[in-house]
Amino acid sequence: MKAMLLKKTAPIDEKPLALEDLPIPQPGPGQILVRISACGICHTELDEIEGRLEAKLPIIPGHEVVGRVESLGSGAAKFKSGDRVGIAWINSSCGKCSFCQEGNENLCPEFRGTGCHADGGYAEYTVVSEDFAYPIPDRFSDSAAAPLLCAGAIGYRALRLTNLRDGQILGLFGFGASAHIVIQIVKRKYSNSKVFVFTRPRQQDHQNLAGKLGADWVGATGETPPAKINCAIDFTPAWSPIVEALRVLEKGGRLVINAIRKEGKDKDSVLRLDYPTHLWLEKEIKSVANITKRDAEEFLPLAAEIPIIPEVQEFKLEEANEALILLKQGKIQGAGVLRIRE
């Protein structure tokens, strides 16, 4: 099979992913072999490739995987050959610890990420435990379904963690793949709430998309919105949006940081945290760690019901490096997807 393989970490500008011919993996007990048709690209891949998040090398990245079941390992019975399934960031967990028993597999000490600790979707085939594969609603094409498996599911989790109540104001910092899905959830489930969107300065395409999807105010990070926000989600790889979100957060509000890693060592931004301005009056900061099975199982049917309509920009498998460079530059509108097969 063809696959884009990461052998060593390097800046994405050096195009470290290499197109390789590799053996098709074989499913083990309880696993399924998936013939991949599409795989979304995510900022987490940049973190792995550039070394901010330690991956098992060599590794095939990719954790927004859509394909069809090709074959079953011994004991696998949840799917049949030909079923369309999705694979998300959570590839496996121990199933035995207190976190797993409580449905918090994302906190399991043996958590393994797809495309990080186990080979992922930048390839023609992959294997996964049947317990961590999900049926894809018929409403979505393969390419449209791919970003739902991370950008959508993790955005759904982050939104739940904000404790947003209908009628409150939600701030979204960064408006890429995840945020452009979250705003569609909010507009359907919290019809009396307003959404304020903050982007990089002069990021006009992203601001236009936010307006198209119903944002009530759009500006650049650092600008002051027309009202305080009750809660916020930071989707960015930068430090400064944390400071700015806290500055415009209402008393008792919560900021949820939807990022596995932050880029660089911008200590000045952190040192500018002023307790009375940014944290006093019971403001909260909460991080998001991966997703659980529950997130994917709840979100996919909800996405079909709303329906969520992802904005997708397609690339060929061998264009993965170039697609990730565009992602880092903030030049992908909506979500980028590698189209593996028609």
C-alpha positions as CSV (number, residue, x, y, z in Angstrom):
1,M,0.0,0.0,0.0
2,K,1.0,3.6,-0.4
3,A,1.5,5.6,2.8
4,M,3.1,8.9,3.9
5,L,5.6,8.0,6.5
6,L,7.3,10.1,9.2
7,K,10.7,8.8,10.1
8,K,12.1,11.8,12.0
9,T,10.8,15.0,13.3
10,A,11.5,18.2,11.3
11,P,9.9,21.5,10.5
12,I,7.1,20.9,8.0
13,D,8.7,23.3,5.6
14,E,11.3,20.6,5.1
15,K,8.6,18.2,3.9
16,P,9.5,15.3,6.2
17,L,6.7,13.0,5.2
18,A,7.8,10.5,2.6
19,L,5.7,8.5,0.2
20,E,6.4,4.8,0.8
21,D,5.2,1.4,-0.4
22,L,4.5,-0.6,2.7
23,P,2.8,-4.0,3.4
24,I,-0.9,-3.9,4.0
25,P,-1.4,-4.5,7.8
26,Q,-3.3,-7.5,9.0
27,P,-6.1,-7.2,11.6
28,G,-5.4,-8.9,15.0
29,P,-8.0,-10.3,17.4
30,G,-10.9,-7.9,17.7
31,Q,-9.5,-5.6,15.0
32,I,-10.8,-4.6,11.6
33,L,-8.8,-3.7,8.4
34,V,-10.1,-0.5,6.9
35,R,-9.6,0.4,3.2
36,I,-9.2,4.2,3.5
37,S,-10.9,6.6,1.2
38,A,-10.3,10.0,3.0
39,C,-8.3,11.3,5.9
40,G,-8.5,14.8,7.4
41,I,-5.4,16.8,8.3
42,C,-5.2,18.3,11.7
43,H,-2.9,20.7,13.6
44,T,-1.9,17.7,15.9
45,E,-0.1,16.3,12.9
46,L,2.1,19.4,12.8
47,D,2.8,19.0,16.6
48,E,3.9,15.4,15.9
49,I,6.0,16.2,12.8
50,E,7.7,19.2,14.4
51,G,8.4,17.4,17.7
52,R,6.1,19.2,20.1
53,L,4.2,16.0,20.7
54,E,6.2,12.8,20.9
55,A,5.1,10.2,18.4
56,K,6.2,6.6,18.0
57,L,8.6,6.7,15.0
58,P,8.4,5.7,12.2
59,I,4.7,6.5,12.1
60,I,1.9,7.0,9.5
61,P,0.0,10.1,10.8
62,G,-3.6,10.9,10.4
63,H,-6.6,10.5,12.8
64,E,-9.6,11.6,10.9
65,V,-10.0,8.4,8.9
66,V,-13.0,7.3,6.7
67,G,-13.1,4.1,4.8
68,R,-14.7,0.7,4.4
69,V,-14.1,-2.5,6.3
70,E,-12.0,-4.8,4.2
71,S,-11.6,-7.7,6.6
72,L,-12.1,-8.8,10.2
73,G,-9.7,-10.1,12.7
74,S,-10.7,-13.1,14.9
75,G,-13.5,-12.4,17.2
76,A,-14.5,-9.1,15.6
77,A,-18.2,-9.0,15.0
78,K,-19.5,-5.3,15.3
79,F,-19.0,-4.6,11.6
80,K,-19.2,-6.6,8.4
81,S,-17.1,-6.3,5.2
82,G,-18.1,-3.2,3.2
83,D,-19.4,-1.2,6.2
84,R,-18.3,2.4,6.1
85,V,-16.6,3.4,9.3
86,G,-14.6,6.3,10.8
87,I,-11.6,6.2,13.1
88,A,-10.8,9.1,15.4
89,W,-7.9,10.3,17.6
90,I,-8.5,7.7,20.3
91,N,-7.1,4.4,19.0
92,S,-7.2,2.4,22.2
93,S,-7.1,2.5,26.0
94,C,-6.7,-0.2,28.7
95,G,-10.4,-0.5,29.4
96,K,-9.7,-1.4,33.0
97,C,-8.5,1.7,34.9
98,S,-10.8,4.0,36.8
99,F,-10.7,6.6,34.0
100,C,-11.9,4.0,31.4
101,Q,-14.5,2.6,33.8
102,E,-16.0,6.1,34.1
103,G,-16.0,6.7,30.4
104,N,-12.9,9.0,30.5
105,E,-10.7,6.9,28.2
106,N,-9.0,10.1,27.1
107,L,-7.3,10.2,30.5
108,C,-6.2,6.5,30.5
109,P,-2.5,6.1,31.3
110,E,-2.4,3.7,28.4
111,F,-4.2,6.0,25.9
112,R,-2.9,5.5,22.4
113,G,-3.5,8.0,19.7
114,T,-4.3,7.1,16.1
115,G,-1.4,8.3,13.9
116,C,0.7,9.0,16.9
117,H,1.2,5.8,18.8
118,A,-0.5,3.6,16.2
119,D,-0.4,4.0,12.4
120,G,-3.1,6.2,11.1
121,G,-4.8,7.4,7.9
122,Y,-2.2,8.9,5.7
123,A,-2.3,5.6,3.8
124,E,-4.4,3.3,1.8
125,Y,-5.2,0.9,4.7
126,T,-5.1,0.8,8.5
127,V,-6.2,-1.5,11.3
128,V,-8.0,-0.5,14.5
129,S,-9.9,-2.2,17.3
130,E,-13.6,-2.5,16.4
131,D,-14.4,-0.8,19.7
132,F,-12.8,2.4,18.4
133,A,-14.4,2.5,14.9
134,Y,-17.7,4.4,14.4
135,P,-20.5,4.1,11.7
136,I,-20.6,7.1,9.4
137,P,-24.1,8.5,8.8
138,D,-25.2,8.2,5.1
139,R,-25.7,12.0,4.8
140,F,-22.0,12.7,4.6
141,S,-19.6,12.0,1.8
142,D,-16.3,10.5,2.8
143,S,-14.4,13.8,2.5
144,A,-17.1,15.7,4.5
145,A,-17.2,13.0,7.2
146,A,-13.4,13.1,7.8
147,P,-13.1,16.4,9.7
148,L,-16.1,15.4,11.9
149,L,-13.9,12.7,13.5
150,C,-11.5,15.1,15.2
151,A,-12.3,18.7,14.4
152,G,-16.0,18.0,15.0
153,A,-15.8,15.5,17.8
154,I,-13.2,17.4,19.8
155,G,-15.0,20.7,19.1
156,Y,-18.2,19.1,20.5
157,R,-16.3,18.0,23.6
158,A,-14.8,21.5,24.1
159,L,-18.3,23.1,23.7
160,R,-19.7,20.8,26.3
161,L,-16.9,21.7,28.7
162,T,-17.6,25.5,28.3
163,N,-21.0,24.9,30.2
164,L,-22.6,27.3,27.6
165,R,-26.2,28.1,28.4
166,D,-28.7,29.3,25.8
167,G,-28.6,33.1,25.6
168,Q,-25.0,33.4,26.7
169,I,-22.2,34.7,24.5
170,L,-19.5,32.3,23.2
171,G,-16.1,33.4,22.0
172,L,-14.2,31.4,19.4
173,F,-10.5,32.1,19.1
174,G,-9.2,30.8,15.8
175,F,-11.6,29.8,13.0
176,G,-10.3,26.7,11.3
177,A,-11.6,23.2,10.9
178,S,-13.0,22.8,14.5
179,A,-14.4,26.2,15.1
180,H,-16.3,26.3,11.8
181,I,-18.1,23.1,13.0
182,V,-18.7,24.3,16.5
183,I,-20.5,27.5,15.3
184,Q,-22.9,25.3,13.4
185,I,-23.7,23.3,16.6
186,V,-24.2,26.5,18.6
187,K,-26.5,28.0,16.0
188,R,-28.7,24.9,16.1
189,K,-28.6,23.9,19.8
190,Y,-28.3,27.4,21.4
191,S,-30.4,29.5,19.1
192,N,-30.5,32.5,21.6
193,S,-26.8,32.6,22.1
194,K,-24.4,34.9,20.2
195,V,-21.0,33.8,18.8
196,F,-18.1,36.2,18.6
197,V,-15.2,35.0,16.4
198,F,-11.6,36.2,16.8
199,T,-9.0,35.4,14.1
200,R,-5.5,36.4,13.1
201,P,-5.3,40.0,11.9
202,R,-6.2,40.3,8.2
203,Q,-7.4,36.7,8.0
204,Q,-10.2,37.8,5.7
205,D,-11.2,34.4,4.3
206,H,-11.7,33.0,7.7
207,Q,-13.6,36.1,8.9
208,N,-15.8,35.9,5.8
209,L,-16.6,32.2,6.5
210,A,-17.4,33.0,10.1
211,G,-19.9,35.7,8.9
212,K,-21.4,33.3,6.4
213,L,-22.0,30.7,9.2
214,G,-23.8,33.2,11.4
215,A,-21.2,34.8,13.7
216,D,-22.7,37.8,15.5
217,W,-19.4,39.7,15.6
218,V,-16.0,39.0,13.9
219,G,-12.7,40.6,14.7
220,A,-9.0,40.1,15.2
221,T,-7.6,38.7,18.4
222,G,-6.7,41.7,20.5
223,E,-9.8,43.7,19.5
224,T,-12.5,44.4,22.1
225,P,-15.9,42.9,21.2
226,P,-19.1,44.8,21.8
227,A,-19.8,42.8,25.0
228,K,-18.1,40.5,27.4
229,I,-18.1,36.8,26.5
230,N,-19.5,34.3,29.0
231,C,-17.3,31.5,27.8
232,A,-14.7,30.8,25.2
233,I,-12.8,28.2,23.3
234,D,-9.2,28.7,22.1
235,F,-8.5,26.6,19.0
236,T,-5.1,28.2,18.2
237,P,-1.5,27.0,18.5
238,A,-0.4,30.4,20.0
239,W,-0.2,31.7,23.5
240,S,-1.6,35.2,23.1
241,P,-5.2,34.2,22.5
242,I,-5.3,32.8,26.0
243,V,-4.5,36.1,27.5
244,E,-6.9,38.0,25.2
245,A,-9.7,35.6,25.9
246,L,-9.3,36.0,29.6
247,R,-9.3,39.8,29.2
248,V,-12.7,39.9,27.5
249,L,-14.2,37.0,29.6
250,E,-17.1,37.9,31.8
251,K,-17.0,37.3,35.6
252,G,-17.4,33.6,36.4
253,G,-16.7,32.7,32.8
254,R,-14.7,29.7,31.6
255,L,-12.0,29.5,28.9
256,V,-11.5,26.0,27.3
257,I,-8.2,25.4,25.6
258,N,-8.7,23.0,22.7
259,A,-5.1,22.3,21.9
260,I,-2.7,19.4,22.7
261,R,0.3,21.7,22.4
262,K,1.2,25.3,22.0
263,E,3.9,26.4,19.5
264,G,7.1,28.2,20.5
265,K,8.2,29.6,23.8
266,D,6.3,32.9,23.8
267,K,6.9,33.5,27.6
268,D,6.1,37.1,27.3
269,S,2.4,36.3,26.6
270,V,2.2,34.2,29.7
271,L,4.1,36.7,31.8
272,R,1.6,39.4,30.8
273,L,-1.1,37.5,32.8
274,D,-2.4,40.1,35.3
275,Y,-4.4,38.5,38.1
276,P,-7.0,41.3,38.5
277,T,-7.5,41.6,34.7
278,H,-7.3,38.0,33.6
279,L,-8.2,35.6,36.4
280,W,-9.9,37.4,39.3
281,L,-13.7,37.2,39.9
282,E,-13.9,33.4,39.5
283,K,-12.8,33.1,35.9
284,E,-11.7,29.5,34.9
285,I,-9.2,27.9,32.5
286,K,-9.8,24.3,31.5
287,S,-7.9,22.2,28.9
288,V,-9.3,19.5,26.6
289,A,-7.4,16.2,26.5
290,N,-8.2,14.1,23.5
291,I,-11.7,12.6,23.1
292,T,-13.7,9.7,24.4
293,K,-15.8,7.1,22.6
294,R,-18.9,8.9,23.9
295,D,-17.9,12.1,22.1
296,A,-17.7,10.4,18.7
297,E,-20.8,8.2,19.3
298,E,-22.9,11.3,20.3
299,F,-21.5,13.8,17.9
300,L,-21.8,11.9,14.6
301,P,-25.6,11.4,14.7
302,L,-26.0,15.0,15.9
303,A,-23.9,16.2,13.0
304,A,-26.2,14.4,10.6
305,E,-29.3,15.7,12.4
306,I,-28.3,19.4,12.3
307,P,-26.8,18.8,9.6
308,I,-23.2,20.0,9.9
309,I,-21.8,21.0,6.5
310,P,-18.0,21.1,6.7
311,E,-16.1,23.3,4.3
312,V,-13.5,21.0,2.8
313,Q,-10.4,21.5,0.7
314,E,-9.1,18.3,-0.9
315,F,-5.5,17.2,-1.5
316,K,-3.9,14.0,-2.9
317,L,-2.2,11.7,-0.5
318,E,1.2,12.6,-1.9
319,E,0.4,16.3,-1.3
320,A,0.3,15.8,2.5
321,N,3.4,17.9,3.2
322,E,2.1,20.8,1.1
323,A,-1.4,20.6,2.7
324,L,0.2,20.8,6.2
325,I,2.3,23.8,5.2
326,L,-0.9,25.6,4.1
327,L,-2.5,24.6,7.4
328,K,0.4,26.0,9.4
329,Q,0.2,29.3,7.4
330,G,-3.6,29.5,8.2
331,K,-4.4,29.3,4.5
332,I,-6.9,26.4,4.5
333,Q,-10.5,27.6,4.7
334,G,-12.5,25.1,6.7
335,A,-10.9,21.7,6.8
336,G,-8.2,20.0,4.7
337,V,-8.7,16.4,3.6
338,L,-6.4,13.9,1.9
339,R,-8.5,12.1,-0.7
340,I,-7.1,8.6,-0.9
341,R,-9.6,7.0,-3.2
342,E,-12.7,8.0,-5.1
